[in-house]
């Protein structure tokens, strides 16, 4: 059967012969698509259980966005757009138009990705297998995306490499490079001397766009699984109304790592390089438009992502 397949030769569209179930009927969203929970394989997401609970679509938490919150949002946005070295970097895109609406001053600066990088392992496996997953892989991917299982993360990365973790890392890097995300390293752990788990807000929001548009095999499966993610209730979902569907992936880490920009494990003063990561890559559909927001925050506070999501939603989505 012939179907349209988007490939990465300059993101040109070519006609390739492959099973229809491999390709995404994208873009789609849970507002206008009554069959949104059904995967290309025919499996309904609501039939999958993670940690004993069936999957369901995630929505905003619905905390009140007060005048004080609005002022804090404007202050954070202004500071992050004008202060070199600010700990919070972000990018906000209209995914339908593929246009960045606003971004921080250094949205292309590399920041430790933590579990946000798991979406790139998921995408690589789907891409490698032309969009198909066996039942075990689908369960592992649900565990990885929905509740951020680290065991599932390393297992799937190893499966990408046919049982070899380093080969898996190399293929994840090959995927992100092939998609045009030149600065990031979306794999987990070290691949030789290369340290993985380094993301930029600018490239990650492009990935959300590319997933929404179905620009790699299996994008629909990952896109829909992201809409069942249970984390982020105190971050990006916090000030979003309970009527709005929210998809995404968070990342959290406190501890020592290396500076993604210098490769050093120490600051210039000799102190260990430590981070307090509170990331959130998220998507939401409001008033007929699909938006993507990536907040990479070395701030130690969930409120960075919460304020940016709540403020940008109201500023651009015209939500009170």
Buried (B, 14 or more C-beta within 10 A) or exposed (E): EEBEBBBBEEEEEEEBEBEEBBBBEBBBBBBEBEEBBBBBBEBEBEEBEBEEEEBEBBBBBBBEBEEEBBEBBEEBBEBBBEEEEBBBBBBBBBBBEEEBBBBBBBBBBBBBBBBBBBBBBBBBBBBBBBBBBEEEBBBBBBBBBBBBBEEBBBBBBBBBBEEBBBBBBBBBBBBBBBBEBEBBBBBBBBBEEBBBBBBBBBBBBBBBBBBBBBBBBBBBBBBBBBBBBBBBBBBBBBBBBEEBBBBBBBBBBEEEBBBBEEEEEEEEEEEEBEBBBBBBBBBBBBEEBBBBBBBBBBBEBBBBBBBBBBBBBBBBBEBE
